[in-house]
Amino acid sequence: MNSNPNLISGDRRWILQIRQTIDEDIEEDDIDFPVSIFNVPTSLVSTKPDCYIPQQVALGPYHHWRPELYEMERFKISAARRYQKQLQDGGLKFEHIVDQLAVFEPRIRACYHKYLDFDGETLIWMMALDASFLIGFLDVYAIENGFVMRFSSRTLRLGDFSCRRFAYDAILRDIVMLENQIPIFLLEKMLEFQFHCLESAQKSLTSMLVGFCKEVSPLRVITDVRQVLHSTHVLGFLYHMIVDPIMLSHNQQEEEEEETRYNFFKGIINGVQRFLERLKHSEPVKLIEKFSPAIVSNVPVVRIFKHHVFKEDKQVLNVDQRDHKPPLTEEISIPSVTDLSKAGFRFSPSAGGIFTINFDANSSVFFLPVLSLDVNTDVVLRNLIAYEACNASGPLILTRYTELMNGIIDTKEDAKLLRERGIMVNRLKNDEEVANLWNGMSRSVRLTKVPFLDKVIEDVNKNYERTLRVRIEKLMKVYVVESWQFLVYILY
């Protein structure tokens, strides 16, 4: 007999939940609350499961029943006790908080893409415990007087001091996993119960999240958090802190301008198409058709019109067949950092957490973020990419950025050069681990075009191909290497 109560009564519980959902008077806002917590696509999980499946602690319902994660339940209970002691109303118990959270059950369920096979009471207790644990963990990263407070007296008791850093890194990685997210409004509600003030709760939560993002982000984060307060969970908050809203608006503006140009040229081409159709039935064209095809086909002008006018089985200038296909893999090819450096390109850090790539005073300057890598970066980036792939309706900006970095970092020599230029802070063991991190980064579930990043790739390739060194190498290959191979073939 299966000892898991979740599986024993699953069918009956499903019926009860459906009845309750239909009969309850649920607010429209709760029904329309957008899905934000997804299952990671199988194509991504299969590449490196440990980066997507929690190893230390389960937060939320997706991995709650995994026995190997039960050990952390005692730390969740300890966090709930500390939270209860911090309640300003001394008579208020943790179970009273759970009762007040029950009204948000429909909204909680709406956040998850997967059906939650839990009864209402179990789900709310689970969420309350997980939220108190997460608040206790994030509180370590709260910014006080401009500094992030880490490993203070408030630190969760996770074993002896020698293992504390290891334990914290393991939990930190679990917290940023897409399948381990809980709705951020629950954290806000828990803090509001604690402070009896929504404004104080929001201020405290923002301080925690900003400090946490500054700690784990491999890229610089924005300073104006007003743009990201609408985030639905911790990973979403981190994503929006990295992917600057200015980039998103810039990209949308470029798409609108491209659409405007397309409509303009489409109008012109449609006019040309109508002219060609009328010309096709005109007397001069009918007269030309009476001549010998061999004579007519040698006339340059006729040769141009032949394809568009005389071909009955082809559409004339069909501009509606625009190339909306995603970019091919070959389109992200770009010389490595070492090759660019040998060709005369310069890499240098700049103000505002960015670095520049430029060839000479007359060439374009390309801006990319400065990197800071540690043992958590691989998991952080992979889950940000998974979230972007599941949640974003537009271009996959962060995904395209990682593809670009994968393109310019091929070997440990590339990583070393960026580190020595101050463009990359490497807290990993060595430069080879950095190269392996980028080269092992999985692609997203779909390719995408991001205009301002694609322009970097295009311009770097264009400038690289024009360098004297590359031109000489190509000439040597054509006139020396290939000629020598031909000579060897003739002699033997």
Secondary structure as UniProt FT lines:
FT   HELIX           5..8
FT   HELIX           10..23
FT   HELIX           28..31
FT   HELIX           42..45
FT   TURN            46..47
FT   HELIX           49..51
FT   TURN            62..65
FT   HELIX           67..72
FT   HELIX           73..86
FT   TURN            90..91
FT   HELIX           94..101
FT   HELIX           102..104
FT   HELIX           105..111
FT   HELIX           120..138
FT   HELIX           139..141
FT   STRAND          143..144
FT   TURN            145..146
FT   STRAND          147..148
FT   TURN            153..154
FT   HELIX           161..175
FT   HELIX           178..180
FT   HELIX           184..195
FT   HELIX           198..216
FT   HELIX           225..228
FT   TURN            229..230
FT   HELIX           234..242
FT   HELIX           245..280
FT   HELIX           283..289
FT   HELIX           293..297
FT   HELIX           300..305
FT   HELIX           306..310
FT   TURN            312..313
FT   TURN            319..320
FT   HELIX           329..332
FT   HELIX           337..342
FT   TURN            343..344
FT   STRAND          346..350
FT   TURN            351..353
FT   STRAND          354..358
FT   TURN            361..362
FT   STRAND          366..369
FT   STRAND          371..373
FT   TURN            375..376
FT   HELIX           377..391
FT   HELIX           397..408
FT   HELIX           412..420
FT   TURN            421..422
FT   STRAND          424..426
FT   HELIX           431..439
FT   HELIX           451..465
FT   HELIX           468..476
FT   HELIX           477..481
FT   HELIX           482..491
//
